[in-house]
Amino acid sequence: MKNETFVFISSDSVKIYSENIKKEICFEDKGVRNVSPLIMSVIIREALDEYALPDNNIVLVPGPEYVVCSEKITSHVKKSNDQETFVKDMEIRVPEVYCDMTSFIMSQKTRFVCNGKTVRNFEAVPLLQKYFANRQITEFEAGYLTELLANLYKNDIAVKNIMPSDSLMPVSETKQAYCDRQILLSFGRDKTFASVSEGGVIVKSISYASGMHKVAEDVSNNFNISVNTAVKMIDLYGFVFLPKEYLNYVIDVPVYGNVYQNIGLADLTYCIRESLKEMFNGILSNLSAKMRDYDINSEFVCETSVSINGMGDLLKLILNRDVEFISCEDFEYRNMINIYHEFVKYDFELKKQTETPKVQVQPEVTEQQPALMDKLANLFNSRIKPFLLEPDA
């Protein structure tokens, strides 16, 4: 059996991992800004052909921007113990892909709130008591993935399973041992995402309408230079915390022809730091609005499309805790394949436990007598039988 090929998709790039290939294809390098499912399927097809990879046994790994977490609270009165049997908790780590797939639900959990207390078991709610049902659903974005899978199928690409990128993040085992939840901060080009996983299942997905491109735009606006020049300056001189020996360092930036503009490295550092602080505080503010205790017993993992010197130290100061930064090179195929097969086995065992044999109910057999026989029997018992009984002498 051939090994699986992992295809990570995001709004910025496609990353392909196989036994011998580790490749990232950036959409910006190809001149594509808004990537539709059709364009993404063509790019994946070209990458598989370029690196001579099989187009079957593909595991699609969507990023946090394609995960939707919804919550619905309804009010009820408990009338019977089997009233809510139609609401079943379910959990799938690696959803399978089939041709008429319309649902991409990974997790569905229901909590019941009664008398100010939250319980997971419906039987704990007293009979005839008013309660609230809080249903939490985590699923992939159905519209985009449905269209993407259809276009991949047209390009002869067979997707075997789908799993979120959070599940494959390389985190040290020692840190996982004492952390109840993992929070992935993903800094893309135009947006920032935070996804919260508890027990390996995503429970919250938060976004912030600003990404790493904003840093280049802020440098461009602050120093009146082009965005391309700002990107080059960030790549060459991008410091968040400037070493003291460079405090008086000045950069000569070409503006046009022989005209140059002097920019102090300390001023550049300050501009980059303030731009990053605004982005960090924005996503963390949105996160705290959804989860007030987000920083308790949490392991923070961060991935970014652009790495700036000192960026990790700034985020650690804001969070007041360690942050593990990862890049494309940190992913190991051996670890991913082990996690994948472990999750597939987990889903199989969970499915076996939830499947209960159907009880065959035998229909009750009742003897039926014709109506004429009932009338004759009643006539015999009331009119004839008394005359047959002789009184005692």
Steps between C-alpha positions, in 0.01 A plus 500: 500500500631845410555757772270796530590845367404793723380816325470804730281777362465858618411837355872570445657176378485127436746277685566145385662236719585149388762246593768682298344836414450809715385795290309826549334680206417864581212653306663844507800362311263378230329839476172375646330714765159345562522124459179333390444123541555459125839674506607313812414164342705587190799604714481172695477304174810676362695441823419128506612466137814705554623286787371170354266434793202263474161665475328251729524452878491878542431632852367854477604718796308831509631787710307672782329739258296208367374388844166631630396473865135577571292503816123486545310534829135391522255487790301186589298334773588140579188288448657155473839336533521417129401847385847594371610163363512644146792727606809281499849616581746403230870544435699425185871574485550407133178528292485275197421644157224358281342615175174651631656659807309804627574493873849567639424480872796398717350543843155549648455533875201598713511645850188542713464798734255461787473703822823680415696175464643349181480123445588278206253224586134561418388260773638742760230755412196460733168405346259787418788743549583786262849474350717639219668283236833643380599328176855559376592390148845505339512443125693587187362776282264300282466742209870539420597138564210359298607704198867420556438125522292514182782677313762262638289208379484657152880520505522127585613561858355253748468646850486227762449693825480851639656609827570843656853634501483544879515123542836476323680787672843389628478559878737346752355215707621649829291813443195301395515306827398792724291711259125448467465701181703610201460841337633541148573857391531515123623830353414501132552767239170685542339334804593352836329193645487341843361150542456337840523122534397304809570129508612517138167647382456862387247681719554865398610672180571876514624737230641852483484711185872576479808299407872526441450714190379778730853529643635578153215746438570680829871531415408624152258765632726609785809562284327585169658216305348232277365177648759295308781709648345461847493121458869498404588717800314269737678199352845664527474711817186377673567529875233511766757560775802684365845419646655809659794506257256578216315788670662767282500290182347673195375329185530668159187402310489573124193697402554583135819503295779646714258634761526325838304526821659456843308278741626432850506133596361592843201667332446194279516271803245710689260499203521123460455439872192723527341337194555152643367606841178623341455169316584287806269697729222487239490121470545447875220747573266306270614176663438626855152617398413140405695328779583697812719221636688443173841543665443239775674164442550581132788425264553770238626404155566764237553474125566796273557562132767763578751469782639822650795501735368541855137434412483199731647694794235770461216246500647330809505834684137571409382151601740474794575138407701293253384476140617226266561637150490250217572521130458287190831325568393384847243254363630144479320253277563209735329680788207605283439150369510359854248759625277438199483124547449541873199725438357263238525217752339720765203577273457133417497395866262782591264402221496140623413613851214723389346239271249294698319199356140560414255322726245308300158548655273202455145603416246402761271226372139522622228251434205641315154345506215579261227726634232224451688262731515772769120551481426125522731463797331787684154355423604157630643636822202725579195301381574130464774420753286586811237237401765231465611546859270287728446624856636286779244267662 
